[in-house]
């Protein structure tokens, strides 16, 4: 080894010894931390997505709801349920979504019936003795019967898609009956039905390509089909359905950033 080479090696070793080691990763932000209940179709591990959030001062862990909890929800009867859709809501612009409003359960003590009422905020609902059931105004899926479906079936993507694949050209009655068999009320089944039709129209190519793909890519982002549905069909669905898993604090097989999750406990 020549003196010049020895000098170069020594200099490299010296510089390497002085290099500052990389800083350990900081806590995840609420955009990076994912909330959900991953299964084999999700494509993410329990380390990447879990039914809890702890980020930027926001801490929430979704409770576990058992058969008794679901039976209690289904034992309550909604007075004045929403009217059925008379037309496809995707043919008209969606109403604006108010993320700070809440849809709340109003239930007299000891009664097995309840009503749903909109409030400007969670604090307003609680001050009135009502219990928020989801954020955003009430819609076609706001009933506790539909909530029980969301809690009981963390993965609705495949079952709802299966109904669409089973009846690609109708008849509408059979497609809706398939959705009703999942447990949805008729109004809620309607908006899922129209959502399926709209997604098929706008997202057919990416959805065919991703039919057997995991819901998420390895980096946590949604696959092209579900992302297309989110962008093309999501706004109308949210406005008309009222309840979503995210705005109800319900973990699903689709993992969502914690920033989009609203913490609620569903025992009424």
N, C-alpha and C positions, 0 to 999 in steps of 0.2 A: 504494500500500500504506500503510495507516494505521500510526502508531507502535505501536498495540496489536498489529496483525498482525505487524509486523516483529519485535516482542519475542517473540511466540509462535513464529515461525519460528526465531529465533536460539536460543531455549530448547530447541526440539526438536532442532536440529542439535547443540547442546552435549550434550544427554542421549544422542543417538545416538553421538557420538564417545566417550563415556565407558562405553558398554555393553560388558561383557566378552564377547568372542566365545565361541561355544559350544565346550566342550572336545571334542577329538577323541574318537571312539569308542574305548573300551577293548577289550582282547582278548575274544574270545568265550568264554563259559563252556562247560563240557562239556554243558550242556543246550541251548545255542544252536548249537554247531558240529555239523554233520551229516556222518555217515560213510556212504558208499555209492558206487555206480558208476552215476550217472544216465545214462539213455538218453532217447530221444524220448518215451517213455511216462511218465517220471518227473515231468516238469513243473518241474524245477529245473535251474539252470545248474551248470556245474563250479565256479563261485565259491560257490554256495550249498551244494554237497554234493560231497565228494571222498573217495577211499579212504584218507584219512589223518586223524589227530586230533592236535592240538597245543593243549591247553587245561589250565589248572590243574595243570601239572606232568605231565600225561599225554601221552605222545608215542608214536604208533604209525602206521606206514604199511603197508598190506597188500601183501605181495609179489605179483609177477606170476607166475602159474602157467601154464606152457606145455604143449603136447601131451606132452612127455616126463614132466613132473610128473604129469599125469593118468594116463598109461599106467603109471607106477610105482605109483600108488595102486591102480589096478585089477588090477595083477599080484599084489597081496597078498591072501591068503585068510583070511577071518575064521573062526576055530574057534569053535564054540558060538554061532552066530548067535541073535538073539532069537527067541522063539516068536511065532507069528502070533497076532493078536488073535482071541479067541473070541467077543467081543461088542463092541458100540459103546461105546467108553470115555466118550462124552458122556452115557451113561445113568447113570453113577455119578460121584461127586465125584473130582476129580483129586487125585493125591498131592501133597504139599507139594514145592515146588521149592527145592532147596538151591543157591543161587547161588555158594557158595564151594567146594562139592565139585567134583571134576573127573572126567571120563571119560578114561581114558588108554590108550594103546596099549602092550601088552607084547609085544615081539617079540625072540626070541632072535637074537643076531648071525648073519647069514648065512641065516636062515630066510625063507621066503616065506609063512609063516603067522603069525598074530598073534591075541591075545585082547584083549578090552576089560575093564578093571577100574575100579571106582569107588574114589576116594580122598577123604579128608576135605578136602584142599586141594591146590593146585598144588605146594607145597613137599613134601608127603608123596609125591606121585607121582614127582617128580624124585629125591627121596632114595632111592626104591625102584628107580630105573633105568627108570621108565616115562615115556612122552612124552604129556603132555596133548593131547587132540584136541578137546575142548570143555569148557566149564564146565557144571556141573550133572551129575547122574548119567546113566549110559548109558541109552539108550532105543532105539526102533525105527529111528531114522535115524542112529545113531552110527557105523555102519561107514564104512570108508574108501571103499567103493564109492559110498555116498550122498554122502560129502564131495566126491568127484570130480564128481558132478552139480551140487552147489552151486557149485563153483569154475568149472565149465565153462559154466554157464548163470546169469549174474548176474540175469536176469529170469525167475523161475519163476511170477510172478503170472499173466501171460497164458496160458502153456501149461497150467497147472493149471486155470485158469478154463475154458479151451477144452475140456478133458476133461469138466468138469461140464456145460457147455452142450451138448456132443455127446450126453451120456447123462443128460438131466435126470430121467428116470424109470427108469434102469437099462437093461439089467441090470447088477448090480454087477460081474460078471465082465468085461464090456466096459469099464466105467469104470476098473476097476483095471488092465486091460491097457493102456489109454491112458496111465495114470500110469507103468506099468512101462516103456512105450516111451520115456519121458523119461530112463530110466536108473536109476530108483529100484529098490532091492531090494523084494521083496514086503512085508516088514514095514513099511518106510517108506511104500510106496505105500498101505498100509492106513490109516495115520493121516492121510495127505493126503486120502484118500477120505472118511473120516468127518468130517474138518474141513470139507470141501466141503459135505457134506450138512448139517452143523450150521449153517454160515454161510448156506446157502440158506434154512434154516428160520427163522433169527433175523434175517437181514439182507436179505431179498429186495428190499424196496422201495428202500432206499438203493443197493443194488447194481445194480438195473435202472436207476435214475436216473443212476448214475455209470459205466455200462458203457463209454462212450467218453471218459470224463474222464481227465485225468492222475492219476497215483497221489497226487500232492501238490497242495495249494493253493499259491498264490504265496508265502504266508508260511512254507512248509515243513511245515505240518501235513498229516496224512493226509486223503485224501478220505473222505466219509462211509461208503462201502462198506468200505474197508480198515480204517478206524477201528472200524467195527462188528465186523468179523472179529477184529480185535486184542482187543477187549474181550470179545466173546461166545465166541469159539472159541480165542483165543490161550492162555489158561492150561492147558487140557487138552492142546492140541497140544504145548506146551513140556514138560509133565510126561511125556507119553507118547513123543514123538519123541526127547527128549534133546537132539539137536543142532538148533540154529538157526543162521542165518547170523551173528547178532549174537554168540552165545556162542562162536562158532568164529573170530571175527575175519575173517569173509568179507564183502566188500563186495557189495551187491546193488542192484538198481534201486529198491528201497525204502530211502530214506535214514533213518537212525536217529541220535538224539542220541549223541554220543561217550560219554556217561556209561553207555550201555547196551552198549557194545562191549567185548569181552574180547580182548586182543591175543594171537594165537597164530600160529605159522608151521608150515605143514603139509608138512614134508619128513621122512620116516620112514626 
